[in-house]
């Protein structure tokens, strides 16, 4: 049985504060649309939106994608993108859950741990953007 993979991102350093919109997100890998460098030390990953946008009967209709901006070591965009693709396509992933970037370093009990990144040269999650529904 094939299992879907999901990509996890969190940009909150303290687990106590991981409770507001935009602190963490889980995207199905099948909704990954692509990525590209958006600065000397950043790449942006794009996903089909989790909130479907209503359109105006085809007139000027568009949909913005959800996105995650990752901070990376300057000059390593190619390597990070290549390594992410290899990790997304690799396996086995027994539970289908891939932590791409988790900035959380302080646990609920105030103990600490290192942030977790799927590939080398990711240094942080800068922003997680979910497109808001239009009325």
C-alpha positions in Angstrom: 0.0 0.0 0.0 1.4 3.4 -1.0 1.4 6.0 1.7 1.3 9.8 1.1 4.2 11.8 2.5 3.7 15.0 4.5 6.2 17.8 5.0 6.4 19.6 8.4 7.6 23.1 9.1 7.8 25.1 12.4 9.2 28.6 12.9 8.6 28.8 16.6 11.7 28.3 18.9 9.7 27.7 22.1 7.2 24.9 22.1 5.1 26.8 24.7 4.4 29.5 22.1 3.6 27.1 19.2 -0.1 28.0 19.2 -0.8 30.8 16.8 -1.6 30.7 13.1 1.6 30.4 11.1 3.9 28.9 13.7 3.8 25.4 12.1 2.3 23.8 9.1 2.0 20.3 7.5 1.7 20.1 3.7 1.0 17.0 1.6 4.1 16.4 -0.6 1.6 15.8 -3.5 0.8 19.6 -3.2 4.4 20.7 -3.6 4.6 22.9 -6.6 8.3 23.8 -6.7 10.9 26.1 -5.1 13.4 28.7 -6.1 16.0 31.0 -4.4 14.5 34.2 -3.1 17.7 35.7 -1.9 21.4 34.9 -1.3 20.4 33.0 1.8 16.8 32.0 1.3 14.7 29.6 -0.8 10.9 29.6 -1.0 8.9 26.4 -1.4 5.4 26.6 -2.9 2.4 24.4 -2.3 -1.2 24.3 -3.6 -3.3 26.4 -1.2 -4.9 24.7 1.8 -7.7 27.2 1.6 -9.4 27.1 -1.8 -10.1 30.5 -3.3 -13.5 31.3 -4.8 -13.2 32.8 -8.3 -15.2 35.5 -10.0 -16.7 33.3 -12.7 -13.4 33.2 -14.6 -12.8 36.9 -14.8 -9.3 37.7 -13.4 -9.4 34.5 -11.5 -6.1 33.4 -9.9 -5.0 31.4 -6.9 -2.0 32.3 -4.8 0.0 29.3 -3.5 0.9 28.7 0.1 4.6 29.1 0.8 7.4 28.4 3.2 10.6 30.5 3.2 13.7 28.7 4.5 16.8 30.6 5.6 19.9 28.8 4.3 23.6 29.1 4.4 24.5 31.8 1.9 25.4 30.4 -1.5 24.0 26.9 -1.0 20.6 27.2 -2.8 21.5 24.6 -5.4 22.7 22.1 -2.8 19.7 22.6 -0.5 17.1 22.3 -3.4 18.9 19.2 -4.7 19.1 17.6 -1.3 15.4 18.4 -0.6 14.3 16.7 -3.8 16.4 13.7 -3.0 14.9 13.5 0.5 11.3 14.0 -0.8 11.8 11.2 -3.3 13.8 8.9 -0.9 12.7 6.4 1.6 11.7 4.5 3.5 9.5 6.9 5.5 7.5 4.4 7.5 5.1 7.0 8.9 5.0 9.4 5.9 6.0 12.3 8.1 9.1 14.3 7.1 10.3 17.1 9.3 11.8 19.5 6.8 12.6 22.3 9.2 11.7 22.6 12.9 13.2 25.6 14.7 11.8 24.5 18.1 14.7 24.3 20.6 12.9 24.8 23.9 10.5 22.0 25.0 7.4 22.4 27.2 9.4 21.4 30.3 12.0 24.1 29.4 14.7 21.5 28.5 16.4 22.3 25.2 17.3 20.4 22.0 18.8 21.3 18.7 16.6 22.5 15.9 15.9 19.8 13.3 16.5 20.3 9.6 16.0 17.6 6.9 19.1 18.6 4.9 22.3 20.4 5.6 22.5 24.2 5.1 18.9 25.0 6.2 19.3 27.3 9.2 15.7 28.4 10.0 12.1 28.8 8.8 11.6 32.4 8.0 7.9 32.5 7.2 5.0 30.2 6.6 2.2 31.7 4.5 -1.3 30.4 4.1 -3.3 32.3 1.6 -6.5 33.7 3.2 -9.9 33.0 1.7 -11.5 35.9 -0.1 -15.2 36.6 0.2 
